[in-house]
Amino acid sequence: MDIRVEFDAKAALRTIGEIGRSKTAEAVRRGLLESCRLVQSEARSRHQFTSRTGVLERSIEYRLERGSLVGVVKISDAAPYGVFVHEPTGIYGPTKERYQIRPKRKQALRWAADGKLHFARLVNHPGSPADRFLYEAADRSRERIRKIFARHIQKAVRAEKGG
């Protein structure tokens, strides 16, 4: 589950004609970095899940793919449960069915609810609804991302033309 930031290729080709390929690529790279940071910040600050430790928020990372002008925002392996928070599971997910949870190393599961401890050898978990905070952050940031790229390209064109 990744968020990809792409750009208008026709506008990039026009800019390449004006200022050259390397300067256009550098302007796009700067725009990608700033856009990825924006989506990361937006996803970290505006989500629906209850954060207890902050690990999931800190695991939202971004990077530029080597050799191409592609920015990726994703949940790192620091929070392997992140995909289950982001995508729906159980009755909310694609199977629309509850799933069983069994203990891995002990004889029973244990949890606290209503001020009491509960024990069971097996539970049928209904699953959890999705909190697609990465997609929502990208959608909320769409217009700002467009402006970021426009600003970086205009800055490169002005620098090339000496203004």
C-alpha positions, 0 to 999 in steps of 0.5 A: 500500500503506497501513495504515488505522486506523479506529475503532468508529463506534457508540462514537464516536456514544455519545461524541458524545452525551456530550461533543459532536462537536468534542471527540470528533473531537479525542480520535479525532484524538489517538488516530489520531496516537498509533496511527500513531506506534506502528505506524510505530515497530513497523514500523521496529524489527521487520522481516525485511529486511536494512537497509544504509542505513536509508533504508527504515526512515526512509521509513515515514511516517504522516499524517492525511487532511485533512477526515476521521478517517483515519490512514495509515501508508505507505512514502514515495517516499524508498524507491521500492523499498519496495513490492518489499520489502513485497510478493512478486515473481517466483516468490513473487508473483502471476505465479509466474514469474522475470523478466528484468533487463537493464542500462539504461545499460551493456552488462552487469550486474555483481555480486560473489558468492563473492569474485568479480565476475560479468558478464552481459547478462541474468539471470533473477531468481527474485524475492523473498519478501514482508516485510509489515512494515507489516501485521505491525506493525499486527497486533501493535499491534491491542490497544494501539491499542484501548487508546489510543483508549479512553484518549483517549475516556475522558480527553475524557469525564472532562474534559467531566464535570469529573473 
